[in-house]
Amino acid sequence: MQNFSLLKKEFLKKWIKGLQICSPSSDQNMGIMERKNAIKLSADLAMAFTRKGRTSWSRAVIAKASRNNNDMTLIKKASKQSLYRSKRISKRSRNVRRSLRSAKVSSSHRVLPNLIAKRLVRKRTQVLKRLVPGGEQCLDELTLMRETLDYIISLRAQIDVMRCLAKASAHDQLVNGK
């Protein structure tokens, strides 16, 4: 639990620096979408740099952000200040029924249960590789599982920090009557 608290503190420090870079105070005319994108980009980069490039997913997130010309300035500044970016999970895994339907088991020719299980594991592994940034580079399932667990822990820390900030902001608004 101690390490998780340290991870959250490190993420918060890097995220604040990233927000300062992404949305300078001189640009008051930012729209809602620009502001949302700046917050997401800075949070993702902060989490990636918190992991210090020790994981495939963090390197993949930074590489993806560096491909976007708009994000290059931020990444150059962020790398000097050790920022990070994590990728948002955008897809859900397929359900078992869909996988079983694709197996096309006929009544005259039964497929052995272990073949169905292997096929399901293979399909779910492919889906997981697409969900986790840098998952495509994982050569074996054990490495993929380690990367996935580290990514989940990092996302959880990010959520906890954002939730605390949202609660503090709501409390501040109630107290100050804004």
Long-range contacts (C-beta under 8 A, 24 or more apart in sequence): 4-153, 4-157, 7-50, 7-153, 7-154, 7-157, 8-157, 8-160, 8-161, 10-50, 11-46, 11-47, 11-50, 11-84, 11-154, 11-157, 11-158, 11-161, 12-161, 14-45, 14-46, 14-47, 14-49, 14-50, 14-81, 14-82, 14-83, 14-84, 15-42, 15-43, 15-46, 15-47, 15-161, 17-46, 17-78, 17-81, 17-83, 18-42, 18-43, 18-45, 18-46, 18-74, 18-78, 18-81, 18-83, 21-74, 21-77, 21-78, 21-81, 21-83, 22-74, 40-88, 41-65, 41-71, 41-74, 41-85, 42-74, 42-83, 43-85, 43-86, 43-158, 43-162, 44-84, 44-85, 44-86, 44-87, 44-88, 45-74, 45-75, 45-78, 45-83, 45-84, 45-85, 46-83, 46-84, 46-85, 47-84, 47-85, 47-86, 47-154, 47-155, 47-157, 47-158, 48-83, 48-84, 48-85, 48-86, 49-78, 49-79, 49-82, 49-83, 49-84, 49-85, 50-84, 50-154, 51-84, 51-150, 51-154, 52-82, 55-134, 55-147, 55-150, 55-151, 56-133, 56-134, 56-135, 56-137, 56-138, 56-143, 56-147, 57-86, 57-87, 57-132, 57-133, 57-134, 57-135, 57-147, 57-150, 57-151, 58-84, 58-86, 58-133, 58-134, 58-154, 59-134, 60-87, 60-133, 60-134, 60-135, 60-137, 61-85, 61-86, 61-87, 61-133, 61-134, 64-133, 86-133, 86-151, 86-154, 86-155, 86-158, 87-133, 89-131, 89-155, 91-127, 91-130, 91-131, 93-124, 93-127, 93-128, 93-131, 94-123, 94-124, 94-127, 96-120, 99-123
